[in-house]
Amino acid sequence: MMSVIIGEKSILQTSGDNSPDVSLPVVSVIIPAYNCADFICETVDSIFAQEFKDYELIIVNDGSPDTEKLEEVISPYKDKIIYIKQENAGPAAARNCGIKKARGEYVGFVDSDDLWLPNFLSEQVGFMRANIECDLVYADALLFGDPAMEGKRFTDFSPSKGEVNLESLLALRCNIITSGVVAKKQTLIEGGLFDEAHGLRSEDYEFWMRLAKRGAQIKYQRQPLLRYRYRENSLSSDNAKLYDGALKALDKIEASGGLNEKENAALKRTKEKLNASKNLENGKQKLFKGDYKSAMADFKLASKFEINWKLKATLFGLRFMPNMTRKIYLKIRK
Protein backbone atom coordinates (compact mmCIF):
# COMPACT_ATOMS: atom_id res chain seq x y z
CA MET A 1 0.00 0.00 0.00
CA MET A 2 1.27 3.48 -0.85
CA SER A 3 0.17 6.88 0.40
CA VAL A 4 1.22 10.30 -0.81
CA ILE A 5 1.29 13.57 1.08
CA ILE A 6 1.99 16.54 -1.16
CA GLY A 7 3.33 19.73 0.32
CA GLU A 8 1.53 22.96 -0.52
CA LYS A 9 4.39 24.25 -2.64
CA SER A 10 4.40 21.06 -4.70
CA ILE A 11 0.75 21.30 -5.79
CA LEU A 12 0.09 22.77 -9.23
CA GLN A 13 -1.52 26.14 -8.74
CA THR A 14 -4.57 27.26 -10.76
CA SER A 15 -5.25 30.65 -12.24
CA GLY A 16 -8.45 32.67 -11.88
CA ASP A 17 -10.10 30.99 -14.87
CA ASN A 18 -9.51 27.56 -13.29
CA SER A 19 -7.05 26.56 -16.00
CA PRO A 20 -4.02 24.70 -14.66
CA ASP A 21 -0.65 26.37 -14.48
CA VAL A 22 1.46 24.16 -16.72
CA SER A 23 4.75 25.35 -15.23
CA LEU A 24 6.70 22.37 -14.02
CA PRO A 25 9.93 22.03 -12.05
CA VAL A 26 13.09 21.56 -14.09
CA VAL A 27 14.43 18.90 -11.71
CA SER A 28 12.78 16.30 -9.51
CA VAL A 29 15.07 15.40 -6.61
CA ILE A 30 14.48 11.92 -5.18
CA ILE A 31 15.55 10.72 -1.73
CA PRO A 32 14.87 7.08 -0.80
CA ALA A 33 14.44 6.95 2.98
CA TYR A 34 15.16 3.91 5.14
CA ASN A 35 16.56 4.03 8.69
CA CYS A 36 17.81 7.54 8.10
CA ALA A 37 16.03 9.75 10.65
CA ASP A 38 19.37 10.73 12.19
CA PHE A 39 20.77 12.03 8.90
CA ILE A 40 18.01 13.03 6.51
CA CYS A 41 17.47 16.57 7.79
CA GLU A 42 21.05 17.43 6.92
CA THR A 43 20.46 16.02 3.44
CA VAL A 44 17.19 17.92 2.98
CA ASP A 45 18.83 21.14 4.17
CA SER A 46 21.53 20.68 1.54
CA ILE A 47 18.80 20.47 -1.12
CA PHE A 48 17.05 23.62 0.08
CA ALA A 49 20.41 25.41 0.13
CA GLN A 50 20.80 24.95 -3.65
CA GLU A 51 21.60 28.03 -5.72
CA PHE A 52 19.36 26.58 -8.45
CA LYS A 53 15.79 26.77 -7.15
CA ASP A 54 13.60 25.27 -9.88
CA TYR A 55 13.11 21.79 -8.43
CA GLU A 56 10.74 19.63 -6.43
CA LEU A 57 11.83 17.30 -3.64
CA ILE A 58 10.35 13.81 -3.36
CA ILE A 59 11.06 11.71 -0.27
CA VAL A 60 10.08 8.05 -0.54
CA ASN A 61 9.74 6.27 2.80
CA ASP A 62 10.52 2.67 1.87
CA GLY A 63 8.76 1.02 4.81
CA SER A 64 11.36 2.37 7.19
CA PRO A 65 11.36 0.92 10.73
CA ASP A 66 12.05 4.42 12.09
CA THR A 67 9.01 5.94 10.34
CA GLU A 68 7.67 7.65 13.47
CA LYS A 69 10.96 9.45 14.09
CA LEU A 70 11.47 10.08 10.37
CA GLU A 71 8.11 11.80 10.02
CA GLU A 72 8.77 13.82 13.13
CA VAL A 73 12.12 15.18 11.92
CA ILE A 74 10.88 16.02 8.40
CA SER A 75 7.63 17.61 9.64
CA PRO A 76 9.10 21.15 9.41
CA TYR A 77 9.48 20.57 5.65
CA LYS A 78 5.97 19.20 5.05
CA ASP A 79 4.86 22.20 2.95
CA LYS A 80 7.94 21.99 0.74
CA ILE A 81 8.15 18.31 -0.17
CA ILE A 82 6.29 15.44 -1.75
CA TYR A 83 6.34 12.64 0.83
CA ILE A 84 5.47 9.10 -0.20
CA LYS A 85 5.10 6.03 2.03
CA GLN A 86 5.29 2.53 0.65
CA GLU A 87 5.86 -0.96 2.01
CA ASN A 88 9.51 -1.94 2.15
CA ALA A 89 10.67 -2.99 -1.32
CA GLY A 90 14.29 -1.83 -1.48
CA PRO A 91 16.16 1.19 -2.90
CA ALA A 92 15.39 0.32 -6.53
CA ALA A 93 11.65 0.34 -5.89
CA ALA A 94 11.90 3.56 -3.86
CA ARG A 95 13.77 5.36 -6.65
CA ASN A 96 11.37 4.01 -9.27
CA CYS A 97 8.42 5.26 -7.24
CA GLY A 98 9.99 8.71 -7.14
CA ILE A 99 10.69 8.68 -10.87
CA LYS A 100 7.06 7.79 -11.64
CA LYS A 101 5.84 10.70 -9.48
CA ALA A 102 8.46 13.13 -10.82
CA ARG A 103 7.27 16.10 -12.87
CA GLY A 104 10.69 17.47 -13.81
CA GLU A 105 12.52 17.17 -17.11
CA TYR A 106 15.51 15.93 -15.14
CA VAL A 107 15.79 13.63 -12.14
CA GLY A 108 18.45 13.99 -9.48
CA PHE A 109 19.24 11.23 -6.99
CA VAL A 110 20.65 11.69 -3.50
CA ASP A 111 20.86 9.11 -0.74
CA SER A 112 19.39 10.08 2.61
CA ASP A 113 22.76 10.57 4.31
CA ASP A 114 24.69 12.32 1.53
CA LEU A 115 24.89 16.07 1.00
CA TRP A 116 24.80 18.19 -2.13
CA LEU A 117 27.03 21.25 -2.19
CA PRO A 118 25.11 24.50 -2.90
CA ASN A 119 26.23 24.60 -6.54
CA PHE A 120 25.35 20.96 -7.32
CA LEU A 121 22.16 21.59 -9.30
CA SER A 122 23.36 24.77 -10.97
CA GLU A 123 26.46 22.97 -12.25
CA GLN A 124 24.72 19.74 -13.23
CA VAL A 125 21.71 21.35 -14.90
CA GLY A 126 24.03 23.84 -16.61
CA PHE A 127 26.07 20.94 -17.96
CA MET A 128 22.99 19.14 -19.25
CA ARG A 129 21.72 22.27 -20.99
CA ALA A 130 25.12 22.95 -22.55
CA ASN A 131 25.42 19.32 -23.71
CA ILE A 132 21.96 18.52 -25.00
CA GLU A 133 23.07 15.12 -26.31
CA CYS A 134 23.93 14.05 -22.75
CA ASP A 135 21.42 11.75 -21.03
CA LEU A 136 23.09 11.50 -17.63
CA VAL A 137 25.84 13.38 -15.84
CA TYR A 138 27.47 12.57 -12.52
CA ALA A 139 29.98 14.41 -10.37
CA ASP A 140 32.82 13.60 -8.02
CA ALA A 141 32.28 13.64 -4.25
CA LEU A 142 34.19 14.52 -1.11
CA LEU A 143 34.17 11.73 1.47
CA PHE A 144 33.28 12.30 5.12
CA GLY A 145 31.98 10.44 8.15
CA ASP A 146 35.19 8.52 8.80
CA PRO A 147 38.34 10.41 9.92
CA ALA A 148 40.46 8.17 7.68
CA MET A 149 38.42 9.28 4.66
CA GLU A 150 38.32 13.01 5.35
CA GLY A 151 39.72 15.09 2.50
CA LYS A 152 39.64 12.24 0.01
CA ARG A 153 37.47 12.01 -3.08
CA PHE A 154 35.21 9.28 -4.36
CA THR A 155 37.39 9.06 -7.48
CA ASP A 156 40.46 8.35 -5.35
CA PHE A 157 39.00 4.89 -4.83
CA SER A 158 36.53 4.55 -7.72
CA PRO A 159 37.98 6.51 -10.64
CA SER A 160 36.45 7.75 -13.85
CA LYS A 161 38.88 7.88 -16.74
CA GLY A 162 38.10 8.48 -20.38
CA GLU A 163 34.78 8.01 -22.12
CA VAL A 164 31.84 6.52 -20.23
CA ASN A 165 30.44 3.59 -22.18
CA LEU A 166 29.49 -0.01 -21.50
CA GLU A 167 33.06 -1.27 -21.82
CA SER A 168 34.47 1.31 -19.38
CA LEU A 169 31.68 0.56 -16.87
CA LEU A 170 32.30 -3.18 -17.21
CA ALA A 171 36.03 -2.62 -16.71
CA LEU A 172 35.39 -0.36 -13.67
CA ARG A 173 37.40 2.32 -15.44
CA CYS A 174 34.41 4.61 -14.94
CA ASN A 175 32.36 4.46 -11.73
CA ILE A 176 29.10 6.35 -11.25
CA ILE A 177 28.17 7.64 -7.80
CA THR A 178 24.37 7.61 -7.67
CA SER A 179 24.08 10.57 -5.29
CA GLY A 180 25.91 12.62 -7.92
CA VAL A 181 23.57 11.79 -10.82
CA VAL A 182 21.28 14.09 -12.75
CA ALA A 183 19.57 12.40 -15.70
CA LYS A 184 16.83 12.99 -18.23
CA LYS A 185 13.64 11.50 -16.84
CA GLN A 186 12.65 10.16 -20.25
CA THR A 187 15.95 8.30 -20.56
CA LEU A 188 15.37 6.57 -17.23
CA ILE A 189 11.84 5.54 -18.20
CA GLU A 190 12.83 4.30 -21.64
CA GLY A 191 15.70 2.38 -20.04
CA GLY A 192 13.27 0.35 -17.95
CA LEU A 193 14.02 1.92 -14.53
CA PHE A 194 15.95 0.22 -11.72
CA ASP A 195 15.59 -3.56 -11.45
CA GLU A 196 13.50 -4.08 -8.31
CA ALA A 197 14.31 -7.80 -8.28
CA HIS A 198 18.07 -7.24 -8.25
CA GLY A 199 18.55 -6.95 -4.51
CA LEU A 200 19.83 -4.29 -2.14
CA ARG A 201 23.28 -3.71 -3.65
CA SER A 202 24.59 -2.67 -7.09
CA GLU A 203 21.10 -2.26 -8.55
CA ASP A 204 22.29 1.17 -9.64
CA TYR A 205 25.42 -0.26 -11.31
CA GLU A 206 23.24 -2.68 -13.26
CA PHE A 207 20.96 0.15 -14.43
CA TRP A 208 23.81 2.40 -15.54
CA MET A 209 25.29 -0.46 -17.58
CA ARG A 210 21.88 -1.20 -19.08
CA LEU A 211 21.49 2.47 -20.09
CA ALA A 212 24.97 2.52 -21.62
CA LYS A 213 24.20 -0.64 -23.58
CA ARG A 214 21.12 1.11 -24.99
CA GLY A 215 23.33 3.93 -26.20
CA ALA A 216 22.65 6.53 -23.51
CA GLN A 217 25.23 9.32 -23.46
CA ILE A 218 26.80 9.41 -19.99
CA LYS A 219 29.32 12.02 -18.91
CA TYR A 220 30.89 13.25 -15.68
CA GLN A 221 32.23 16.38 -14.05
CA ARG A 222 35.55 16.11 -12.28
CA GLN A 223 34.78 18.73 -9.69
CA PRO A 224 33.32 17.46 -6.39
CA LEU A 225 29.75 18.70 -6.12
CA LEU A 226 28.60 16.62 -3.15
CA ARG A 227 29.71 15.02 0.09
CA TYR A 228 29.45 11.25 0.35
CA ARG A 229 29.01 9.95 3.88
CA TYR A 230 30.85 6.76 4.80
CA ARG A 231 29.04 4.70 7.45
CA GLU A 232 30.09 1.28 8.68
CA ASN A 233 26.47 0.06 8.82
CA SER A 234 25.42 1.40 5.42
CA LEU A 235 24.50 -0.87 2.51
CA SER A 236 27.72 0.07 0.73
CA SER A 237 29.93 -0.86 3.70
CA ASP A 238 29.42 -4.66 3.54
CA ASN A 239 32.12 -5.51 1.02
CA ALA A 240 31.33 -9.19 0.46
CA LYS A 241 27.66 -8.47 -0.24
CA LEU A 242 28.63 -5.51 -2.40
CA TYR A 243 30.81 -7.80 -4.53
CA ASP A 244 27.93 -10.28 -4.79
CA GLY A 245 25.60 -7.51 -5.99
CA ALA A 246 28.08 -6.34 -8.61
CA LEU A 247 28.65 -9.90 -9.81
CA LYS A 248 24.90 -10.37 -10.14
CA ALA A 249 24.73 -7.17 -12.22
CA LEU A 250 27.49 -8.45 -14.48
CA ASP A 251 25.76 -11.81 -14.85
CA LYS A 252 22.59 -10.03 -15.98
CA ILE A 253 24.41 -7.94 -18.58
CA GLU A 254 26.23 -11.03 -19.83
CA ALA A 255 22.98 -12.99 -20.10
CA SER A 256 21.39 -10.19 -22.14
CA GLY A 257 23.88 -10.93 -24.92
CA GLY A 258 25.10 -8.67 -27.70
CA LEU A 259 28.44 -7.73 -26.12
CA ASN A 260 31.40 -7.11 -28.38
CA GLU A 261 34.87 -8.60 -27.92
CA LYS A 262 36.22 -5.74 -25.78
CA GLU A 263 33.11 -5.69 -23.61
CA ASN A 264 33.24 -9.45 -23.06
CA ALA A 265 36.93 -9.25 -22.14
CA ALA A 266 36.27 -6.43 -19.67
CA LEU A 267 33.36 -8.33 -18.13
CA LYS A 268 35.43 -11.50 -17.69
CA ARG A 269 38.33 -9.60 -16.10
CA THR A 270 36.08 -7.72 -13.69
CA LYS A 271 34.25 -10.88 -12.64
CA GLU A 272 37.60 -12.49 -11.86
CA LYS A 273 38.66 -9.45 -9.88
CA LEU A 274 35.41 -9.24 -7.93
CA ASN A 275 35.44 -12.96 -7.14
CA ALA A 276 39.01 -12.64 -5.88
CA SER A 277 38.05 -9.63 -3.77
CA LYS A 278 35.07 -11.53 -2.36
CA ASN A 279 37.30 -14.50 -1.51
CA LEU A 280 39.76 -12.15 0.18
CA GLU A 281 37.00 -10.54 2.23
CA ASN A 282 35.54 -13.91 3.18
CA GLY A 283 39.01 -15.10 4.14
CA LYS A 284 39.45 -12.14 6.47
CA GLN A 285 36.11 -12.78 8.16
CA LYS A 286 36.97 -16.46 8.70
CA LEU A 287 40.40 -15.52 10.00
CA PHE A 288 38.81 -13.17 12.54
CA LYS A 289 36.61 -16.06 13.70
CA GLY A 290 39.59 -18.40 14.02
CA ASP A 291 38.53 -20.68 11.17
CA TYR A 292 42.05 -20.99 9.78
CA LYS A 293 41.47 -23.84 7.35
CA SER A 294 38.58 -22.10 5.57
CA ALA A 295 40.44 -18.78 5.65
CA MET A 296 43.43 -20.40 3.98
CA ALA A 297 41.18 -21.82 1.23
CA ASP A 298 39.63 -18.41 0.51
CA PHE A 299 43.00 -16.64 0.48
CA LYS A 300 44.39 -19.23 -1.95
CA LEU A 301 41.44 -18.64 -4.29
CA ALA A 302 42.07 -14.89 -4.09
CA SER A 303 45.75 -15.39 -4.90
CA LYS A 304 44.89 -17.05 -8.23
CA PHE A 305 43.82 -13.68 -9.60
CA GLU A 306 46.45 -11.44 -8.08
CA ILE A 307 48.99 -11.91 -5.33
CA ASN A 308 50.92 -9.22 -3.46
CA TRP A 309 53.24 -9.19 -0.48
CA LYS A 310 50.37 -8.81 2.03
CA LEU A 311 48.58 -11.86 0.70
CA LYS A 312 51.84 -13.82 0.55
CA ALA A 313 52.55 -12.89 4.17
CA THR A 314 49.04 -13.88 5.22
CA LEU A 315 49.30 -17.30 3.54
CA PHE A 316 52.70 -17.84 5.13
CA GLY A 317 51.37 -16.80 8.53
CA LEU A 318 48.34 -19.05 8.30
CA ARG A 319 50.54 -22.00 7.45
CA PHE A 320 53.13 -21.57 10.19
CA MET A 321 51.69 -19.25 12.88
CA PRO A 322 47.91 -18.87 12.47
CA ASN A 323 47.22 -17.55 15.98
CA MET A 324 49.77 -14.76 15.61
CA THR A 325 48.44 -13.91 12.14
CA ARG A 326 44.93 -13.60 13.56
CA LYS A 327 46.15 -11.32 16.37
CA ILE A 328 47.88 -9.06 13.85
CA TYR A 329 44.72 -8.85 11.70
CA LEU A 330 42.55 -8.08 14.72
CA LYS A 331 44.93 -5.31 15.77
CA ILE A 332 44.92 -3.80 12.28
CA ARG A 333 41.11 -4.02 12.16
CA LYS A 334 40.80 -1.95 15.33
Residue pairs with C-beta under 8 A, 6 or more apart in sequence:
1 86
1 87
2 84
2 85
2 86
2 87
2 97
3 84
3 85
4 82
4 83
4 84
4 85
4 101
5 78
5 82
5 83
5 84
5 85
6 82
6 83
7 77
7 78
7 79
7 80
7 81
7 82
7 83
8 79
9 79
9 80
10 56
10 80
10 81
10 82
12 20
12 21
13 21
14 20
14 21
15 21
24 103
24 104
24 105
25 54
25 55
25 56
25 103
25 104
26 52
26 54
26 55
26 104
26 105
26 106
26 125
27 52
27 54
27 55
27 56
27 104
27 105
27 106
27 107
27 108
27 121
27 125
27 182
28 55
28 56
28 58
28 98
28 99
28 101
28 102
28 103
28 104
28 106
28 107
28 108
28 185
29 47
29 55
29 56
29 57
29 58
29 107
29 108
29 109
29 110
30 58
30 60
30 95
30 98
30 99
30 102
30 107
30 108
30 109
30 110
31 40
31 43
31 44
31 47
31 57
31 58
31 59
31 60
31 98
31 110
31 111
31 112
32 60
32 62
32 91
32 94
32 95
32 98
32 111
32 112
33 40
33 59
33 60
33 61
33 62
33 64
33 70
33 94
33 112
34 61
34 62
34 63
34 64
34 88
34 91
34 94
34 112
35 64
35 65
35 66
36 43
36 64
36 66
36 70
36 112
36 113
37 64
37 66
37 69
37 70
37 72
37 73
39 112
39 113
39 229
40 59
40 70
40 73
40 74
40 112
40 113
41 73
41 74
42 113
42 115
43 110
43 111
43 112
43 113
43 114
43 115
44 57
44 59
44 74
44 77
44 81
46 110
46 115
46 116
46 117
46 118
47 55
47 57
47 110
47 116
48 57
48 77
48 80
49 118
50 116
50 118
50 119
50 120
50 121
50 122
51 118
51 119
51 121
51 122
52 121
52 122
52 125
55 104
55 108
55 121
56 82
56 102
56 103
56 104
57 77
57 80
57 81
57 82
58 81
58 82
58 83
58 84
58 98
58 101
58 102
59 74
59 81
59 82
59 83
59 84
60 84
60 86
60 94
60 95
60 97
60 98
61 67
61 70
61 71
61 83
61 84
61 85
61 86
62 86
62 88
62 89
62 90
62 91
62 93
62 94
63 85
63 86
63 87
63 88
63 89
64 70
64 88
67 85
74 81
74 83
82 101
84 97
84 98
84 101
86 93
86 94
86 97
89 196
90 196
90 199
90 200
90 203
91 194
91 200
91 203
91 204
91 235
92 193
92 194
92 195
92 196
92 198
92 203
92 204
92 207
93 194
93 196
95 109
95 193
95 194
96 193
96 194
96 196
98 107
99 107
99 185
99 188
99 189
99 193
102 185
104 185
105 184
105 185
106 125
106 128
106 182
106 183
106 184
106 185
107 182
107 183
107 184
107 185
107 188
108 120
108 121
108 124
108 181
108 182
108 183
109 178
109 179
109 181
110 116
110 179
110 226
111 178
111 179
113 145
113 229
113 231
113 234
114 141
114 179
114 226
114 227
114 228
114 229
115 226
115 227
115 229
116 179
116 225
116 226
117 224
117 225
117 226
117 227
119 225
120 139
120 225
120 226
121 182
123 139
123 221
123 223
123 225
124 137
124 139
124 182
124 221
124 225
125 182
127 134
127 137
127 219
127 221
128 134
128 137
128 182
128 184
131 137
131 219
133 217
134 217
134 218
134 219
135 183
135 184
135 187
135 211
135 216
135 217
135 218
136 176
136 181
136 182
136 183
136 184
136 187
136 208
136 211
136 216
136 217
136 218
136 219
137 181
137 182
137 183
137 218
137 219
137 220
137 221
138 176
138 177
138 178
138 180
138 181
138 182
138 218
138 220
138 221
139 177
139 180
139 220
139 221
139 223
139 224
139 225
139 226
140 153
140 154
140 155
140 160
140 177
140 180
140 220
140 221
140 222
140 223
140 224
140 225
141 153
141 154
141 177
141 179
141 180
141 224
141 225
141 226
141 227
141 228
142 151
142 152
142 153
142 154
142 224
142 226
142 227
142 228
143 149
143 150
143 151
143 152
143 153
143 154
143 227
143 228
143 230
144 150
144 227
144 228
144 229
144 230
145 229
145 230
145 231
146 230
146 232
149 230
153 224
154 175
154 177
154 180
154 224
154 228
155 175
155 222
158 172
158 175
158 177
159 173
159 174
159 175
160 173
160 174
160 175
160 176
160 220
160 222
161 168
161 173
161 174
162 168
162 173
162 174
163 174
164 174
164 176
164 212
164 218
164 219
164 220
165 212
165 218
166 209
166 212
166 213
166 253
166 259
166 263
167 260
167 262
167 263
167 266
168 174
168 266
169 175
169 176
169 205
169 208
169 209
169 212
170 209
170 250
170 253
170 263
170 266
170 267
170 270
171 266
171 269
171 270
172 270
172 273
174 218
174 220
176 204
176 205
176 208
176 218
176 220
177 226
177 228
178 204
179 226
179 228
180 225
180 226
187 211
187 216
188 211
190 214
191 207
191 210
191 211
191 214
191 216
192 210
193 207
194 203
194 204
194 206
194 207
195 203
195 206
195 207
195 252
196 203
198 206
198 245
198 248
198 249
198 252
199 245
199 248
200 235
200 241
200 245
201 235
201 236
201 238
201 241
201 242
201 244
201 245
201 246
202 242
202 245
202 246
202 248
202 249
203 245
203 249
205 245
205 246
205 249
206 248
206 249
206 252
206 253
208 218
209 249
209 253
210 253
210 256
211 218
212 218
213 253
213 256
213 258
230 237
231 237
235 242
236 242
239 277
239 278
239 281
240 278
240 281
240 282
240 285
243 274
243 275
243 277
243 278
243 281
244 278
246 274
247 271
247 274
247 275
247 278
250 267
250 270
250 271
250 274
253 259
253 267
254 264
254 267
259 267
272 305
273 305
273 306
275 301
275 305
276 301
276 302
276 304
276 305
276 306
277 302
279 298
279 299
279 301
279 302
280 298
280 299
280 302
280 311
282 298
283 294
283 295
283 296
283 297
283 298
283 299
283 302
283 314
284 295
284 329
286 292
286 294
286 295
286 298
287 295
287 314
287 318
287 325
287 326
287 329
288 326
288 329
288 330
288 333
290 326
292 318
292 322
292 326
295 318
296 315
296 318
296 319
299 311
299 314
299 315
299 318
300 315
302 311
303 311
303 312
303 315
314 325
314 329
317 324
317 325
317 328
318 325
